[in-house]
Amino acid sequence: MKRFQVLDGFRGICALSVAVYHIHMPLSFGEWAFFRNAHYLVSFFFVLSGFVMVHTYGQRLATTDQFRQFFITRTFRLYPLHVFVLLFAIALEVVKMGAEHAGITFNQASFTGQRAPQEIIPNLLLLQSWWPGFNPQSFNFPAWSISVEHYIYMIFAGILLCTPRFATAIFLMTSLIATVCLSLGLAYLMEPALQGLSCFFAGVMTYQLYQVIHNKTMARWLHTVLELVGICLAVSLLVSDIDHKQIILMVVFCVLMLIFSFEGGVISTLLKASPFEKLGTLSYSIYMTHAMVLFAFTLAMLLIGKVTGFTIVTYAAAAPGPLLSFHNAAADNSVLIGLLIVIVGISAISHRFIELRGIEWGKRLSRRGRNPAPISPIKTVS
């Protein structure tokens, strides 16, 4: 089965860009317009997931046993690292509580707001982005999209299992209805869930179009031109101030997906290089661990500031998170690069010892109880 290496490279770049978005250092390159709008790249993740899921499983979800295997393997692909990071986030709150008992105060008390104890169960069940009253940004806030994605996987598989003849029409209608609800502000579901449904099933439909045109041949220079135009269009819209930006970007991401699925241009060749391939491999760990690395670093800088009197961390009402600054552009840029290196390093460890083990556990569990294929007495294998 074809593996879209270029799309994996994109996944890694987007994951690292989202990490930069969450690191607010006013004198660093992280304040460039691209990174200040990188949260829109989560829609790219959803589109990519829909594209890859239907490519991988579109013909492999015809029986209840195949659905069972899908449920187990996809859950174990996401859940172990999610739970590990959630436990780490809870542990950091305990550390924060201990600092409070020692007389150190913070802008927000431990186990309050988005890290209140009642948010733990929704996070364990991956329901924080679906049920009104839960906080999608609670504890490890990037996990809001994992909450959305996990259950969309099951909706996708259930449609293929129960109504295979009408699956394509249902996928299209689901994406269109969710998109209309987003554009009109109709909150029949929480906005994160609508965003996921809109983008994921748009990705599924993009793959259907790819299936129709993937045998078409074009010159390498034309592939390269389309790739350059697609990237320039996506970046220009990403940094622009337009109405319905998220929906417009979803459409552009679908076009970008279609262009790069051919892997025919010069940029595609560059994205197949080893560093981008490695980033793609680590993308899930980068996405899931970066917030806790930042939280731990911020907590450490707050404690250092309390002891030394040198203010590193500040909070502004208009800012989406804590502002970190060493009051020097070179220092801020160096610290940001250092944080990204730490994030990638920790991601490599979590990928090896948590992600890969979770994937293997899922494979073993999905095979448990299955009957071996019958051996034909006539045919032999040479």
N, C-alpha and C positions, 0 to 999 in steps of 0.2 A: 504494500500500500504506500502511495506517495506521501512523503513527509515534506511539509512546506517549511523548509529551513529558514527562508527569508522572513516569514511571518513570525517564527520563533525569535529571530533577531530583533524584530520590531517589538515583540513582547518584552524583551529584556530592556531595551531603550526606554520604553514607556514606564516600566516598573521603576527604573532608576530616576526618571523624570518626576514621577509622583513622589518619590522620596525627597527630592530636592524641593518640591512644592511645599512639603510639610516642614521644611527647615527654614525658619525665618531669620536670616542674618542680613540686616539692612545694607551693609557695605559690601556684600558679596555678589557673585554672578547669579546666585539663586534668586535675585530680584529682577532678573531679565523678564520681559513680558512673556516669553514662552513658558518659563517655569512657573510664573504666577498664574498661568492658565492651565497648568498641566493636569489639574484635577479632571478636566474634560476627557483626558485620555482613558479614564475608566470605561467610558462608552466604547472606546476602541477594544478594550479587553472583552466586553460583552459581545461585540460584533465578531471578534476573532473566535471566541468560544463557540458561538453558533455555527460559524463556518467550519471549524474543525470537528465539532461534535457530529454534524450531519455527514461530513466526509468519512469519519471513523466508524460511526454507528448506524448510519442511515439504512444499511441492509442487515444489521445484526440485532434487531430488536423486534423479532417476529414472534417470540414465545415468552411465556412467563419465566422460564428458566433463564433466558437471555436478559430479561428485565432484572431478575434477581442478581445476576452477575454484574450487570451495569450498576445497580444501586450500591452494591457492596464495594466494587472497585472505585467508583467515583467518590463515595463517602470516605473511604480510606485514603483516597488521593488528597482530600481537603482537610479532613477532620483532625488527624493527629497533630499537625503543626498548629492548627487553629487552637486546639485545647492547650497545647504547650504554651503558646504565647499568651493565652488568656490567663493561665495559672501564673505566668511571669508577671503579668499586669497586676494581678491580685497581690502578688508578693511585693511589688513595688509600693502598692498602697499600704501594706503592712509596714514597710520601711518608713514611709512617709508618716504613718501614725506614730511610730517610735520616735521620729524626729520631733513631732509635735509634743509628745510627752516630755521631751528634753528641753522644751521651751522655744523651739524654732517654729515660726508661723509661715504659712504659705498663702498664696492668693486664693486657693480653694482647699478646704479641709479634706482630709482623707475620707474615702468611701462616701462622698457626696456627689450630687450632680450626675454626670454621665458615668461615674464610677460608684454609684450607689449599690448596696448589696442586692437590691431587687432586680438589678440588671444582669446578674450572673446567670440565672436560669435561662432567660431568653437567649443569651449568648451561647450557653451550652447546647441549646436546641437549635441554634442558628435561625431564630425567629425574630431577631431584633429589627430587621428591615421590613417585616411583613405585617406585624400586628400593631394596630394603633395603640398608643400608650407606651410602647417600648421605645428606647432611644437607639436609633441606628448607629450613632457615634459612640456608643458606650464602650468602655474599656479599650480594647485594641481597635480603634476606630476604622482602619482600613477593612476590617472584617465585615463591614456592612455589605460590601459587594459579594463576599463569599456566602453570606446569608442568602442573598438574592440568587446567586448562581446555583447553589446546591439544589434549591427547590425547583428552579427552572429546568435543571437537568432532568428532574423526575417528571415534570410536566411534559417536556420534550419526549422522553422515553415512553410515557403513558400514551401520548397521542399516536406515536408510531406503533405501539402494541395494540391499542384498541381500535383505531380507525386508520389503518395504513392507506386505504384508498383515497381518503380525504385529507391526509396529513398535510400535504403542501398547501391546500386551501386554508386549513386551520392555522398553519404557521403564518401565512400571509395576513389573515384576518386578525390574529393575535397581535402581530406587530403594528398593524394599522390602527386597531382600536386603542392599544396602549399609547401610541404616538399621538392620536387625537386627544386622548385624556390628558396627556402631558401638555399639549399646546393650549388646550382650553382650561387647564387647571381643574379638571374633574377628578377629585381625589377618591375614586372608588377603591383604590388601593393606596398604600403609602407610596410617595413619589419614588423612592429608590427601587421598589418592586416594579413600578411602571417603566422606569428607565431601563431596567434589566430586560423586561419582557419586550419592550420596543426594540432595543438594540440586538439582543440575542437572536430573535426570530428574523430580524432584518439580515443578520449574518447568515442564517439558514437559507434565506431566499437568495442571498448573494451567491452562495454555493450552487444553488439550482441554476442560476445564470451561468456560472463558471462551467458547469457540466455541459451546457449547450454550446459554449464557444471555446472550450479548452483545446480543441484540436486545430483551431485556426493558427496559421503561421504568420509571423511578422518579422521584419528585419530587426536586428539587434539595436540599430540606432533608433528605430521607432519605439521599441520597448523602453529604451533609455529616456527618450523625450517624454513619453507618457509618465514614467516614474518621476522625473524631475518636476513635471507640471503637477502631478498628483501631490507630491510632498509640498511644493510651494503653495498650492491651493489650501492644503490642510493647515499648514503653519500660519498662513496669512489670516485664515478664518479663526484659528485658535486664538490669536492675539487681538482680534478685532472686537469691536463693541457693537453687536448686532442683536436684533430680536430673535427669539427662538434659536439661540446659538447652539444649544445642545442637540436639537433635532436636525439642524442643518449639518452640524458636524457628523452626526450619525450617518447621514446620506453620503457625505464625503468620505468617511471611514470605509463605508461599503465599496465605494468606487476605488479607493486606495487598495483595499483587500483584493479586489478583482484584478487590478493592474499588477500587483506584486505576486499574485498567485501563479503567474506565468514564469516568474523568476528569470526573465529573459534579458534584462538590461544590466548596465554597468553597476548601478546602485545595488541591484539584487546580488551581484557577484561580491560586492564589498560587504553586504550584510551576511553573507555566508562565511565570512572570515571567522577564525577561531574566537577572538574576544567577544564578538556579538553572539556567536553560538553559545559560549559559556554564559553570557548574561541571560540569554533565553532560557537556558537550563535552570538558572538560579532565580528566574523572575518571580515565581510564586513565593519563594523564601524571602527575596528582597522586599516584595510587597507586604508580606505578613510581619516581618520582623523590624522594619525600619522605624515604625512609630515607637516601639518599645526601646530601641536604641536611643532615639531622640529623647524619649521620656526619661530614661535613666541618666542620659547626659545632662538634661535640663535640671533634674533633681540634684545631681552632683554639683553643677554650677551654682545652683541656689544655695547649697550648703557651704560651698567655698566663699560665695559672696557674703553669707552671714558671718563667717569667721573672719574674713580679711577686710570686709567693708568695701571691696571692689565690686561694683554693680555690673554683672554680666547679663542677667536675665531681667527683663522688664515686661510689663503687660500693658497693652493699650486697648482701649475699648473697641476701636475699629479693626484691630488685628485679629485674624482667625486663630492665633495661637501665641505662645510666648515668643518674645523677640530676644534673640541671642546676639550679643555684640561685644567684641573686645576693643571697640572704638578705634579700629584701624583696619583699612581695607585689606591690606596684605594678610593680617592676622585672621580676619573673618574668612577670607577666601581659603586660607590654609586650613583652618578648622573645618570648613565645609567639605573640602576635599578629603581631609582626614576622616570625617564622619562617614562619607560615602565609602571610603576604603574599609572602614570598620564594618559598615552594613554589608558590604559584599563578602567580607571575610566571615562574618557570623552567618550569613546566608549560605555560604559554602558548607559550613559545619552543620547547620540545621537541615540542609538538603540531604547531606550524606547520612546523618544519624536519625533524622525524623521523617523527612519526606520519603526517601527511598525505602526505608523500613516500613512505613505505612503502606506504600504501594505494594510491597511484597506481601505484607499481611493480608491486604485486600485480595490479592491474587490467590493466595492459599485458601482463604476463607470462601472465596467464590467458587473454588473447585471442590470444596468439601461436599460430600453427599452426591456428587454427580456420578452417573453410571458411565463406565468406560465404553467407548464405541465398540460395537460388536465386530469381531474379526471374521472376515469372509473366508470360508473353507476353499474357495476357488481362486481368488486373486492372491497373489503374493507380492511382496515388496522386495525388489532387488537392491 
